[in-house]
Amino acid sequence: MKEKLNQSPDPQVGALLRAARVSPALPPRFQQNVWRRIEDTESPAPPASWLDAFAALILRPRFAVMAAAVLLLAGISAGTLEGRQAARRDAQMNYLAAVVPHALR
């Protein structure tokens, strides 16, 4: 539809319309400002505190998986140690109950 509006039957009118198009002038330092904005958006803002920096690091997928694996291994290790200590206490109590049954009551 635009093509039909831009095409006029008179070639002189068409030439006059093409010549009448105004292209606005760019503001001063336009390209420099565009590149500065691009660089500003590409560079990440510095974190406000060490906690924000740590959270930003942990929330990356690669580090999040690694952190989850480390926490899982730490939990398994702590549970294993606690289980061994509990088993050792139970074994000692069972031994004492077998040797001196009336001492534990």
HELIX and SHEET records of a PDB file:
HELIX    1   1 LYS A    2  ASN A    6  1                                   5    
HELIX    2   2 PRO A   11  ALA A   19  1                                   9    
HELIX    3   3 PHE A   30  GLU A   42  1                                  13    
HELIX    4   4 TRP A   50  ILE A   58  1                                   9    
HELIX    5   5 PRO A   61  VAL A   99  1                                  39    
HELIX    6   6 PRO A  101  LEU A  104  5                                   4    
END                                                                             
